[in-house]
């Protein structure tokens, strides 16, 4: 897989990132981090850049955890729906066989 060298900026600090992701993807991710860090370091904040970066990392990690919970819940729901579909298909096939039997008796 090709590696891309991308320069990103977070709070006016430049960082070079090497990633297999497309440069525009890396820059979009950096924009998210920059936005979160900037909001933490807004007017009157006494946070250092490192403190803001750590808090941003924790916030993003929490978002990942919550997303994983949501995905797990949706997978569970889908599994239930698939079981329901399977039951309906079995019942449909059973009714089709009964209908064919009835048609044959005429």
Residue pairs with C-beta under 8 A, 6 or more apart in sequence:
1 20
2 20
3 18
3 19
3 20
4 18
4 19
4 20
4 21
4 22
4 23
4 26
5 16
5 17
5 18
6 16
6 17
6 18
6 19
6 23
6 26
6 27
7 14
7 15
7 16
7 17
8 14
8 15
8 16
8 17
8 26
8 27
8 30
9 15
9 30
9 34
10 30
10 33
10 34
10 37
10 53
11 34
11 37
11 38
11 41
11 49
11 52
13 49
15 30
17 26
17 30
19 25
19 26
21 29
33 53
33 56
33 60
36 56
36 59
36 60
37 49
37 52
37 53
37 56
40 47
40 52
40 55
40 56
41 47
41 49
41 52
45 52
47 55
